Amino acid sequence: MIHTVFQWCVGVLYAAGEWLGIGYEAINVWVFVIVWPIVTLALLAVMVMQWRALRRVRQQAAKATEEPT
């Protein structure tokens, strides 16, 4: 199964390389050295922003429950 998935991914990289007019090695570098780290950093930034927003909402909820009605 893993071999099949790997071969499919290599085929996709070869096809993308042909479509873009660059070789397999170049598309491999673009994907795994440039694109993947950028996407990972972007997802990390989104995670931090969501964590901060959730913390803010929890603090507001805690203040709302502390106030006497």
Sequence and secondary structure as in RCSB ss.txt:
>XXXX:A:sequence
MIHTVFQWCVGVLYAAGEWLGIGYEAINVWVFVIVWPIVTLALLAVMVMQWRALRRVRQQAAKATEEPT
>XXXX:A:secstr
 HHHHHHHHHHHHHHHHHHHT  HHHHHHIIIIIIHHHHHHHHHHHHHHHHHHHHHHHHHHHHHHHS  
